[in-house]
Amino acid sequence: MEAPQTTTWEQSSSLLTTGLSPHFVVGALVQLLRDNFSTSQNIQLPELRAYTWSPDLSATRILIEDVLRYTPQNLGQRPALLVRRNAFQVQNILLGGGGAFTTPETVTQGVEYQVAWSGSVTVFAVGRTGGEAEQLGHEAGAFLRQFGMLIRAKLGLLRFQHLETGAAGKLKESREHFAVPQTFGISYWETWRLSEESPILKRFTIQTPTDE
């Protein structure tokens, strides 16, 4: 019997200081996929166990990258997992996004506001044949789906859900490669606090036009 699939987790310092953003989620998924493919013991399909990731670009057997950092020259003849964020929408859950400066306490302590972000991220599994792309898409999709509840909890997301496995097609940037998209739905809160004592609000004045 094969050893169970495992991974390790560390709390990101940037998440603690800047909060969640679509770009941060992409970076987190890139890192998780790299960690998973860094050893063949984590790879479920025997046909893919030779494709281990290394930070050394000349030595890695698979390219795992943000799609914005990918170039066909770096891909070469290797398979790849390319992560792309799609559109995200912002929704006000509370009327006005939160409270108002209506009491002496809120003037000094500030008012908390909150909006919900919702969108998706796609992981493109790239292979030299359609079959290889399908296998790699299955492997990456299964890893993120099966660890989805843990990913959601560790990143503080409202939702992390595998939505779709797309059809295989030729990669536009490299006609020698095929790609299979795996799309994941993502939602999270953005929360912040405003105070009328903040420097920017102290300088902010509104002038109304006067009749001539």
Buried (B, 14 or more C-beta within 10 A) or exposed (E): EEEEBEEEEEEBEEBEEEBBBBEBBBBBBBBBBBBBBBEEEBBEEEEBBEBBBEEEEEEBBBBBBBBEEBEEEEBEEBBBBBBBBEEBEEEEEEEEBBBEBEEEEBEEEBBBBEBBBBBBBBBBBBBBEBEBBBBBBBBBBBBBBEBBEEBBEBBEBEEBBBEEBBEBEEBEBBEEBBBBBBBBBBBBBBEEEBEEEEEEEEEEEEEEEEEE
